[in-house]
Amino acid sequence: MNDIAKLGALAPQADTQADPHSQADLSAFWMPFTANRQYKAQPRLLARAEGMHYYTPEGRPILDATAGLWCVNAGHCRKPIVEAIAQAAGSLDFAPTFQMGHPAAFELSRRLVALAGKPFSQVFYTNSGSEAVDSALKMAIAYHRARGEGQRTRLIGRERGYNGVGFGGISVGGIAANRKTFSGALLPAVDHLPHTHDLAHNAYTRGQPQWGAHLADELERLITLHDASTIAAVIVEPVAGSTGVLVPPVGYLQKLRELTAKHGILLIFDEVITGFGRIGKPFGFQQLGVVPDLFTVAKGINSGTVPMGAVFAREGIYDTFMQGPEASIEFFHGYTYSAHPLACAASLATLDVYLDEGLLERAGELAGYWEDALHSLKGTRHVIDVRNIGLMGAVELESRAGAVGARAYEAHVKAFFDEGVMIRYTGDIIAMSPPLIVSKAQIDEIVGKLGRVLAAIG
Ligand SMILES: Cc1ncc(COP(=O)(O)O)c(C=O)c1O
């Protein structure tokens, strides 16, 4: 017996009859972004999914009000997507995209660029939103260097921004809990815009708030402070999602666009949540009417089925890299699994589902209904704000003294066990983003269940 086989013999044998809820069975998984001990004391297991629902191991349906993790835009286990993945797994399990290629990667790129429309002309693939963000930041710095402005290395992010968990993403991001542990190891040349959340001015806004465009003027101050010649890029989420759905004030993104264009700074939109139909058009920038230079996507790119992310680049950026000897690699960056055949097949099939069923416009069609339903919670116990855009929404609760997040956690657990609905929480904000196939009756069901939960918790 070799050493590894000996270790296997010593390991406890898997018990197929094990109780899926037993705490001992759960200890080996170090869960991401989870209070592990709290979760394992009260596990919430999902065993299967279909359409708008998850099912627990006992078969109890859970209405999915969050599209998994903002990603399952086409609904769960859609047959054409599942079949495309299975077909790809059986015909081309893996193909490198370093110095090689496979047809689906090129076909998907053509289709994605067509969906984004001009001026976007190239797509660079990653395996996650975090990698897409770090790739976009590196692309911005490398672009300026290729243009002879190698001193432009500073990056500007935003307070409360969530741009994934790579060192680039947490450096430009603005969520203190994600940064503080690594504060000595963050990228050095980074500054931040203020966030746009202000309950005194904007509580219960429907869609984009009227107040707050002036917050983009802070960029002018940062440009004066650091000098435009040192700044490579500004990165923001068009709608800040993970921090609790902060909708951009009217005119705010336009101002960022004007200032970045004036000073030769690239504007990057992090569309990992807003991409693929979440706010009413294929991409958030199309709905909000402001065109960035680069934008990142992931999640909805294949409805969450196979890990994949991407960076879209506008015309001229790729061309700037295409200099020097033809035999030299133009951008020393990429991932083993960039444009993985299964992820590409899943994305191609997902695009077909989105287009055949009109899902990329559906959030726009349902936005008014969703808005009215969510705002009916105004006046419900604990609620201090409701906000929404497309099929994104947040209900902010008053925090318990000295226990930020405790009330929303209680709501999340009660919603799961007592009402059979999955909602997300961040601090004391409940965030929702149902799959784009949600019906009006299911919107009523989500809001009705949430209302009962809020009325019941202390
Ligand atoms: C705006 C934004 N950027 C980046 C990410 C990171 O994506 P991933 O978790 O796939 O790395 C997320 C994830 O929620 C996100 O919302």
The ligand as a Gaussian input file, in Angstrom:
#p B3LYP/6-31G(d) Opt

LIG

0 1
 C      -19.600000      43.658000      -8.898000
 C      -18.863000      42.406000      -8.593000
 N      -17.610000      42.266000      -8.996000
 C      -16.902000      41.149000      -8.763000
 C      -17.478000      40.103000      -8.096000
 C      -16.665000      38.865000      -7.823000
 O      -17.125000      37.796000      -8.578000
 P      -16.671000      36.308000      -8.173000
 O      -17.312000      35.995000      -6.876000
 O      -17.178000      35.490000      -9.334000
 O      -15.188000      36.318000      -8.111000
 C      -18.792000      40.188000      -7.662000
 C      -19.434000      39.078000      -6.933000
 O      -20.496000      39.200000      -6.383000
 C      -19.506000      41.381000      -7.901000
 O      -20.759000      41.538000      -7.470000

